[in-house]
């Protein structure tokens, strides 16, 4: 056996796969392709949760701060250096060590997620996993940002999301860029597809969108 994924899936993945086939009118090939995509997304989101745990419990305080600023706040090493009053070279060293720690702990997960003999995939996958983590933590100053962050946090591609929303990829990208206002019907459909609820709040006169998971919607 060279790929654990060929032999092992979680109970949650099996339930989700069966539900997908039961609810959708798909032929055998479409069903298998859909299940493969679903399992891949579930594993990426699960790995993102584990990476968040690694950041919180396995990194030093300095490493955790730099990683959060770099990956989650989108700051570059020069900006982080100014904020922390240290040299940019020092920030780069801290970030390099932190990333190495995350990659080392992530490797066994990649071995489960993919080919046992291709552990070099871990560095390539890290950026994608961090994007999922960042999407969950990013501030949502606009409705467009929130919708995009929800999609990214679920490891859903624009193509997958547009099919589920019954719109074109071009339309979805315009909505996510704030170039087109989503209709009420779109928002209701989005909430149902992604199993989320969202609200608009105001803090010091500035609008902010928030969202949360809905387990049994």
C-alpha positions as a printed Julia matrix, in Angstrom:
217×3 Matrix{Float64}:
   0.0    0.0     0.0
   1.47   3.35   -1.05
  -1.47   5.59   -0.32
  -3.26   5.44    3.02
  -6.14   7.38    1.48
  -6.91   4.34   -0.69
  -7.66   2.29    2.42
  -8.72   4.64    5.2
 -11.37   7.34    5.46
 -12.91   8.73    8.61
 -16.47   8.04    9.75
 -17.31  11.7     9.07
 -15.98  11.42    5.53
 -17.97   8.24    4.91
 -21.19   9.85    6.19
 -20.62  12.94    4.08
 -19.89  10.84    0.99
 -23.08   8.78    1.42
 -25.15  11.92    1.95
 -23.64  13.45   -1.18
 -24.61  10.43   -3.3
 -28.09  10.17   -1.76
 -29.05  13.81   -2.27
 -27.52  14.39   -5.71
 -28.73  12.82   -8.93
 -25.29  11.74  -10.16
 -24.09   8.9   -12.32
 -21.39   6.58  -10.96
 -18.45   8.56  -12.37
 -19.84  11.9   -11.17
 -20.57  10.42   -7.75
 -17.04   9.07   -7.37
 -15.51  12.35   -8.53
 -17.73  14.3    -6.15
 -16.81  12.05   -3.23
 -13.09  12.38   -4.03
 -13.4   16.19   -4.0
 -15.41  16.09   -0.79
 -12.91  13.87    1.04
 -10.03  16.07   -0.13
 -11.75  19.21    1.17
 -12.61  17.63    4.51
  -9.01  16.54    5.03
  -7.62  19.96    4.14
  -9.97  21.71    6.57
  -9.12  19.14    9.27
  -5.41  19.64    8.66
  -5.91  23.41    8.94
  -7.46  22.92   12.38
  -4.5   20.79   13.42
  -2.04  23.39   12.12
  -3.82  26.02   14.23
  -3.3   23.74   17.23
   0.39  23.37   16.33
   0.76  27.15   16.18
  -0.9   27.62   19.57
   0.87  24.81   21.44
   4.15  23.93   19.71
   5.66  27.29   18.73
   7.44  29.73   21.01
   5.69  32.99   21.83
   7.89  34.92   19.37
   7.33  32.34   16.64
   3.59  32.37   17.22
   3.45  36.17   17.02
   5.45  36.33   13.79
   3.5   33.5    12.15
   0.17  35.1    13.01
   1.3   38.49   11.72
   2.77  37.01    8.51
   0.18  34.39    7.62
  -3.01  35.73    9.19
  -2.57  39.52    9.08
  -0.82  39.55    5.7
   2.14  41.64    6.84
   5.57  41.27    5.25
   8.77  40.78    7.25
   9.67  44.49    7.06
   6.31  45.53    8.55
   6.57  42.91   11.29
  10.11  44.04   12.11
   8.92  47.65   12.53
   5.99  46.58   14.72
   8.19  44.41   16.96
  11.16  46.82   16.93
  13.59  44.12   15.76
  15.64  43.62   12.62
  14.06  42.22    9.48
  16.73  39.49    9.43
  15.65  38.42   12.92
  12.0   38.24   11.84
  13.0   36.17    8.82
  14.95  33.73   11.04
  12.02  33.36   13.46
   9.58  32.8    10.6
  11.89  30.24    8.95
  12.22  28.24   12.17
   8.49  28.41   12.83
   7.64  27.25    9.31
  10.16  24.4     9.63
   8.5   23.29   12.88
   5.04  23.38   11.31
   6.24  21.46    8.24
   7.89  18.81   10.4
   4.72  18.22   12.39
   2.57  18.47    9.26
   4.5   15.77    7.39
   2.75  12.77    9.02
  -0.57  14.38    8.14
   0.52  14.73    4.53
   1.56  11.07    4.55
  -2.02  10.26    5.53
  -3.48  12.8     3.17
  -1.42  11.8     0.14
   1.3    9.46   -1.11
   3.42   7.87    1.64
   6.59   8.33   -0.43
   5.98  11.99   -1.3
   6.53  13.75    2.02
   8.15  16.62    0.1
   4.58  17.67   -0.62
   4.37  19.11    2.9
   6.09  22.45    2.1
   3.88  22.89   -0.97
   0.72  22.12    0.97
   1.59  24.46    3.85
   0.67  27.59    1.91
  -2.73  26.17    1.01
  -3.41  25.06    4.59
  -2.34  28.46    5.93
  -4.73  30.12    3.48
  -7.58  28.14    5.05
  -6.44  29.13    8.56
  -6.1   32.76    7.53
  -9.55  32.88    5.95
 -11.1   31.8     9.25
  -9.28  34.56   11.17
  -9.29  37.43    8.68
 -11.39  40.53    9.45
 -14.44  40.92    7.23
 -14.76  44.63    6.55
 -17.01  44.06    3.54
 -19.61  41.52    2.54
 -17.44  40.52   -0.41
 -14.48  39.75    1.87
 -16.65  37.66    4.16
 -18.09  35.56    1.33
 -14.62  34.88   -0.08
 -13.21  34.04    3.35
 -16.01  31.59    4.04
 -15.35  29.82    0.73
 -11.6   29.67    1.36
 -12.09  28.44    4.93
 -14.03  25.47    3.54
 -11.32  24.69    0.94
 -13.85  25.2    -1.86
 -12.63  26.34   -5.27
 -14.42  29.08   -7.25
 -15.49  26.43   -9.75
 -17.02  24.21   -7.06
 -18.74  27.15   -5.37
 -20.19  28.55   -8.6
 -21.69  25.16   -9.51
 -23.29  24.87   -6.07
 -24.61  28.44   -6.32
 -25.91  27.95   -9.9
 -23.97  30.94  -11.23
 -20.91  31.36  -13.44
 -17.37  31.54  -12.08
 -17.13  35.05  -13.52
 -20.2   36.18  -11.55
 -18.85  34.65   -8.36
 -15.48  36.36   -8.76
 -17.18  39.72   -9.33
 -19.18  39.24   -6.12
 -16.03  38.27   -4.17
 -14.21  41.35   -5.51
 -17.08  43.63   -4.55
 -17.78  44.48   -8.19
 -21.31  43.06   -8.05
 -23.83  43.14   -5.2
 -25.16  39.69   -4.27
 -28.91  39.27   -4.33
 -30.89  38.17   -1.28
 -31.52  34.87   -3.06
 -27.78  34.39   -3.51
 -27.11  35.06    0.18
 -29.8   32.62    1.29
 -28.46  29.97   -1.07
 -24.88  30.68    0.07
 -25.9   30.3     3.72
 -27.56  26.96    2.96
 -24.72  25.59    0.82
 -21.93  26.54    3.23
 -23.95  25.91    6.41
 -23.22  29.33    7.9
 -25.04  32.32    9.34
 -23.73  35.86    9.06
 -24.46  39.24   10.61
 -23.54  42.87   10.06
 -22.31  44.73   13.14
 -20.94  48.21   13.7
 -17.92  49.02   15.83
 -17.08  52.7    16.32
 -19.11  53.5    13.23
 -17.29  50.96   11.08
 -19.18  48.05    9.6
 -17.95  44.52   10.14
 -19.39  41.25    8.9
 -19.24  38.16   11.07
 -20.14  34.55   10.37
 -20.46  31.31   12.27
 -20.95  27.64   11.51
 -24.44  26.18   11.63
 -24.2   22.5    12.52
 -27.71  21.37   11.68
 -28.94  23.75    9.06
